[in-house]
């Protein structure tokens, strides 16, 4: 494990089809003072369709990013979120003195205050913590849900069943914590989260089996298992436009069809951390809850609120692979 540059921060922004927002995100970092810390910015373009690479390359030249501590990584394939971050994390690890902290900032997010310094100071005051999540604001300025409990069987039933009485009974199992929560949490939103680099190295960065979704939950759970909790710091403010690059909204159910990787990531996570039997039972209960949700919505003549083709996709990408003994995880090498 390398020595680190005390107090220094590397910011990583992953782009896929959001070049204009990336420029805004980068500039929101560059205009702040960060308490005098050394801050560098890394932009990874995940082989975006269209002209994103050219737009970012032009911004790099015309805005003088090279002199302002920005590095542009133009990739030839879409790595997804975790592997995209690993591109930079592996390069930082190869340095003799990497930065002490790493901030992951979504391409559709931007700093509203001295969030980097606030998060770094919070970690300096909590030496055992793996990382700290910022308080996320929506475009309307209201706090968003960004601090969570680890997912459980009860929490998943409560999420999908759509029956108020059952949801209230399972309130304490809800994954999402209220926006006014402070202090230790199981995991935080990956839209703006700072990690201690030594802990990132300790867990081996993101597991590349995840393309998108659950990769940050998995990594923070592995950190917790090694004795490094997460903290949530509301004072660090970041605005985030949810779901722009992925077209999948977080925190609630939506009526569009979800990509296969959302279901696969769910399966990878539960299988790894809870085992095959628990995951199969949970998957079956989720399917049953979705049926109840649909029946209740039809009876009340309301939209069912479930993703399109949810039961078919849940069977295809979750239950059937589990019945066949689907693997919990893959290798960690890139």
N, C-alpha and C positions, 0 to 999 in steps of 0.2 A: 504494500500500500504506500502510495506516494506521500511526501510532505505536501502541505497545501500553502497557498498564498493567503495569509490571514486576512479575513474581512473581505476578500475579493469575491466577485459574483460573476458567473457566466449566465446569460439569459439565452434560452433556446426557444425559437419560434418555428413551428412546423407549418408549411404552407401546402395547400392543395386547392387551387382554384380561387384563392382569395387575395391576390397580389395587392390590390389597393388597400385592403384592410391591414395587410402585413406592414405596408409602409407606415400606416397610422400607428400600428403597434410599436414598430421600431422607433419612430420619432417620439412616442410617448415615453420611451425609456431614455432617449438621448437628451431630452429637454430637462430632466431632473438631475439634481446634484448628488443624490444617494448618500448623503452624509459624508462626502469625500471619499467614498470607497472606489476602488478600481472596478469598473463594470465593463464587460465585453458582451457583444450581442452576436448570436449565431442564427442565421436564417437558413432553414433547410427546405428547399423546394422538392416535394415528393413527385417529381415528374408530372407536374400539373398539366392538364389538357389546355389547349389554346396557347396564348402568348405570355403566360405568367413568368416564365424564366426570363424572357426578354424584358418584361416590365421591371422585374426585380434587378436585373443587370443594369438597366438604364438608371434606376434609382440609386444603385450602388455608385455609379459614376457621377451622376449629376448632383447628388446630395452629399458627396464626399464621405460616404460611409467608411471607406477604408481608413481614412484619417480619424474617424470618430469611433473606432473600435468595433466595427461590424465586419463579420465574415459571412460570405454567401456560399452555401453548399448546394450546387445544382445536381440533383440525383437523376439517374437514368431509369429508376423504377419507383413505384409508389410503395414505400416501406410500411405505411400505416403510422400510427402515432408512436407507439413504443419503440419500434425499430428505427423510426426516423430520429427520435431523440438519441438512441444508441449510437447513431452515426457520429454525433458530436461528443457524447459521453466517452466513447472509446478513444477519440482523439485527445480529449482532456486528460484521460487516464494515462496516456503515453507521455505526457509532459513530466518534467522533473518536479515542477511545482504547480499543480492545477489549482484553480480557485477553491476557496473554502466552501462556497455555496453555489448552487445551481438553481436558477428560477426557470420553471417551465411556464411559458406564457402563450395562450392560444392566439392563433392568427387573427381571430375576431374579438380580441380583447385589448384593452389599453389601460395604462396606469392613470389614476385620478389624483394621486398624491405621492409622497415619498414612500411608496409601498415597499420598494426593495430594501431601503434602510430599516423600515419598521419591522419587516420580516426577519432580516438578518440580526437585528438587535434582540428580537424575541428568541431566536435560536441561540444567540450568545448567552442569554440569561437562562437557557434550559439545555445544558450540555448533553443530556441523554436523549433529547428529542431528535427524531430523524428528519423532521421537516415541519413547515408551518404553512398553512393555507391562508390566502387573503380573503377578505370580505368581498363578495361578488355583488355588483349592482347590475340590474337590468338596464335596458336603454331608457326606461322610464324613471331611473334613479332610485327605485325601490330595491331593498336587499333581496337577493335570490338565495335559494337553498344551496349551500355548498359545503356543509359539514354533515357527516353521516356515521351511522353504525355499520358494522359489517353485515352483509346480507345473511339471512337465516331462512329456514323453512317457514316459520310463522310470518316473518316479514314479507315473503313472497306471496303467501296466501292472502294477506291483507292488502297487498298491492293490486292483485288481480281480481279479487272476488266481487268488488263493486256493490257490496251490501253494507250499508252504513253501520248496522248493529255489530256485524262481525269486525268491520274495520276499527270500530271503537274498542272492542274487546282486545284487539291486537295492537293497540296504540303504542304500547311500550316496545313493540318489536319493529316499528317502522324504521326503515333505513335512514330516511331523511330526519335531520335534527332541525329545530326552529332556527330561523336566521339570526335571532338574538343570542344564540348559544355562544359561550366563550370557553376557551381553555382546551383541555385534552379531548381528542375525538379519535374514532377508529380510522377514518380516512377523510380526505378532503377532495374537492373538485380539482381535476387536473388543469382547469382553465388558467389558474394562477397559483402555483404552489412552489415553495422554495425548499430544497433538500440540502442537507449537509453532504458534501461530496464523499467524505470518507464512508458514510453509511451507504450511499449509492454503490460505491465500489464493493462494500462488504456483502451486499446482496446480489451483486452481479448485474446491476442495471435492470432494464425491462426484459421480461421473458419474451423472446421473439415469436412464441407460438400465438400470441394475441396480435391480430391485425388492428383491431379497434374495439374499445370498450372492455372494461374490467382489467385492463393492463395495469392501471394505476392502483386499483383496489388490491390486486394480487401483490404488487410490489410493496405497498404499505402494510399489508398483512404479514409479508415475509419480514419486513423491518420490525414489526411489533413482536413477532416470534423471537427475534434476536434481542429484544429488550429496548427497542427504540420506538417510542410512541409518536404520534402526530399531535400538533396543536393547531388551533384555529384562532387567527388574529384578525378580528373585525376591523381594527383601526387601519389596516392596510387595505386601501380601496382600489378596486379594479372593475371597470365596466366590461361586460361580456354580452355579446349577441349570440345567444345559444343556438347551436345547430346549423350555423351558416355553411361550414365546409362539409359537414357530414350529412346534412338534411335529416338528421334524427334528433328530435328534441329530447332533452333529458329531464327527469323529474316527474314526468307524467306519461300517460299512454296516449298515443296518437293513432289516427285512423288510416294512415298510409302504411303500405307494406314495409316491413323492416328488412334490411339486408341480411343475408345468411350469417355474416360474421357476428352480428349482435347475439344471435342464438348460440353460435359456436363458442363465443367468449364466455357466455353464461355457463355453458356446460363445462368448459375447461376450468373455470374458477371453482365451481361447486365440487367437481370431481376431485380436483387437487386438494382442496382444503377440508372437504367433508367425507370423501370416499364415495364409492359407487352406490352402495345401498341407500345412503342418505340422499344422494343426488337423484336417484331414480324415484324415491318416494316424493321428494320435493317437486320433481318434474311432473309426476302424476297429479299431485295436489294442485299445481299451477294449472294444468289442463282442466281439472275438475272445477277449479275456481273460475276459469275463463268461461266454461259452460254456464255456470250459475250467473255470472256477470251478464252474459248474453241473454239468458232467459229473463232475468230481472229487468234488463233494459227494454226488451221487447214488451214485457208486461206493462211497463210504465210508459211505453211509446216514446222512448228516448234513444238517442244514438248510443251504441254500446261502448264506444270509447276505446275499443281494443284495436290493435294494429290489424290491417287487412290480412286475411288468410293466416291469422295467428295460430289457430289450432293445427292447421296443416303444416305450417313451417316449424312449429314447436315439436311436432311429431318427427318431422324429417330431419331436423338439425339437432334435436336434443334427445328425445326419448329413444328413437330407433338406434342412433349410435351408442347410447348407453346400454341398451338391451344387447347390443353386439359387443359390449365390453370396451367401448371407445376409450382411448388413452386420456389420462388426466393432463398430461403436459408433454411438451417436446423438448428437444435439446436447446441449449442456451447459446450456442455458437451462431454467429451471423452467417 
